[in-house]
Amino acid sequence: MRRFHSYGPADAEQHFCVQRKELIRQCMDYLIGDLEKGGHYFTLWGARQTGKTWLIRQAANLLKNLCSERFVAAYLSLQGIVMEEDEPVEHFLRYVPRLFLDGFDMEIHALQTWEDFTALFQRKTSPFDRPVILFIDEIDVLPKSVIIRLMSVFRDIFLKKESYLLHGLAMIGVKAIQGSDSQTGDPFNIQRSLHVPNLTKAEVREIFEQYQDQSSQKIDPIVTDAIFEVTRGQPGLVSWFGELLTEKFNPGRKLIIRKRDWDKTYLHACSTEWNPTVSNLIEKAKGEYRSYIIELFGRSDIAFSIRADWCNYLYLNGIIDYDLAADAKGREMSVSRFSSPYIQQSVYDALTYTLIGDRTPILALDPLDDLADVFDKPFLNVPGIVRRYQHYLKRLKDKGLDFWKKQPEDLRFNEVIGHFHLYSWLKSAIGRYCDITPRLPAGNGKVDLHIRSDSKEGIIEVVRFTDSRQIRHSAKQAAEYAAQMGLKAVTLVFFVPVEDEGILQKLSAQGRIANVQVTICAIGICG
């Protein structure tokens, strides 16, 4: 029986997957182009685990099966090449004989110069007897200087195609869209590019239908749709959740996989299950562009541009994506979003531990506080919880442990840090008595902290402060959201970059909006 597979290219005979025929057709069209005048030289790019290698192998096998008499096609993987950034570019030539032996099953002499490399494709000196279609995978492992040289060589060949046998070329990688960092312009400006997108909702459903047909175990459609929503169709994550759901957390082959089984699976995916790709993304999110990542948790209007280094890096590594939205004047613009709710949740949890830690420097609550007014009433007293947090911040400051002043210089006055601090404090203060779940609606600049104790539930919406007019708008939205959740109350928290208690009191308020009790708490940044 086939199974879900999330590491490395999928094999349709062994794994559940979709045949992305339109993408394969596009790839073939680019490579073959005009039979007489030649195909295209192009880059195939996409974020990690989107199926780039699978796609290119499908195209390579199709060419070998259908066009072997017309073309010589080979797949060359650079995965095993290890070169330092400052290494001479000529050292790459040492690997070419092994690449040709693996890809073409052809022995060639050691190469001494780049002219020797070019001669491999020159009509009069080439060892090939017919046109060549070449797939070069994992181009990103090479130093930038080697990528620049390779692309320059291929550009020169492309412009003199009548003298060469290199009919079509596909270069595959995460960052291939960038071409190179050449200061003299793009050395490969004849290239096209083919983007490998995420799976659609229909394709995700198709994969799980394959499992149901083969295993005879039914899956509630709510579950497959939930998988699409939390992954946004990212192929590696879809398959990983498929593995967890149908293997490790399967309730039993004779039982229907229902939403409660999915909830259990997702809980473990967020807390106990190791995924090396996700861990790698988290480390990148905590790296040099951390401040931009933190901003994304508090703002929904951060412009996206592939030309901005931080956008380019985070996008091509699968951490962020983009969406279209209207600005304040109604004009359409591209805005930055997290690539999926699951990645957003994973990064949020990791940053909470990195920025705040999992221990409070003083007691989270006063020693004699029994929380009776919070938990012993018919409803969950969420404003009472927030008041305790405000008191905790004051106690910190009184002891010279001002939370804001401990932050790195680039984050010291960033209100969004408060999101992480409040969440961490809640877990320390009341986590023993209730479940605290952050929900991060992608792209709306707020964090919803859901608190559940037995049958009682409450919400804290943490929203970035911009101006006092925005507070009214946020309060209305929060009331509508609470009503949709069947709740009669909601608490909004704003972290405001002022210390004046008079201003904070004026910004704070309490009232009813559409039969929902709305409490607004303004908390000052004391950096």
SULDA-V136729 format. One record per run of one state. SS is the DSSP state (~ for helix, > for strand, _ for the rest). FROM is the first residue (numbers start at 1). LEN is the number of residues. If there is no record, write none. Layout:
BEGIN
ss | from | len
SS | FROM | LEN
SS | FROM | LEN
END
This chain:
BEGIN
ss | from | len
_ | 1 | 2
> | 3 | 1
_ | 4 | 11
> | 15 | 1
_ | 16 | 5
~ | 21 | 12
_ | 33 | 1
> | 34 | 1
_ | 35 | 3
> | 38 | 1
_ | 39 | 2
> | 41 | 5
_ | 46 | 6
~ | 52 | 16
_ | 68 | 4
> | 72 | 6
_ | 78 | 11
~ | 89 | 16
_ | 105 | 9
~ | 114 | 6
_ | 120 | 2
> | 122 | 1
_ | 123 | 9
> | 132 | 6
_ | 138 | 1
~ | 139 | 3
_ | 142 | 2
~ | 144 | 16
_ | 160 | 1
~ | 161 | 3
> | 164 | 1
_ | 165 | 1
> | 166 | 8
_ | 174 | 2
~ | 176 | 3
_ | 179 | 13
> | 192 | 4
_ | 196 | 5
~ | 201 | 15
_ | 216 | 3
> | 219 | 1
_ | 220 | 1
~ | 221 | 11
_ | 232 | 3
~ | 235 | 14
_ | 249 | 8
> | 257 | 1
_ | 258 | 1
~ | 259 | 13
_ | 272 | 4
~ | 276 | 10
_ | 286 | 4
~ | 290 | 7
_ | 297 | 6
> | 303 | 1
_ | 304 | 5
~ | 309 | 8
_ | 317 | 3
> | 320 | 7
_ | 327 | 5
> | 332 | 7
_ | 339 | 2
~ | 341 | 15
_ | 356 | 16
~ | 372 | 4
_ | 376 | 6
~ | 382 | 17
_ | 399 | 5
~ | 404 | 3
_ | 407 | 2
~ | 409 | 3
_ | 412 | 5
~ | 417 | 14
_ | 431 | 4
> | 435 | 5
_ | 440 | 6
> | 446 | 8
_ | 454 | 2
> | 456 | 9
_ | 465 | 3
~ | 468 | 17
_ | 485 | 4
> | 489 | 8
_ | 497 | 4
~ | 501 | 7
_ | 508 | 1
> | 509 | 5
_ | 514 | 2
> | 516 | 9
_ | 525 | 3
END
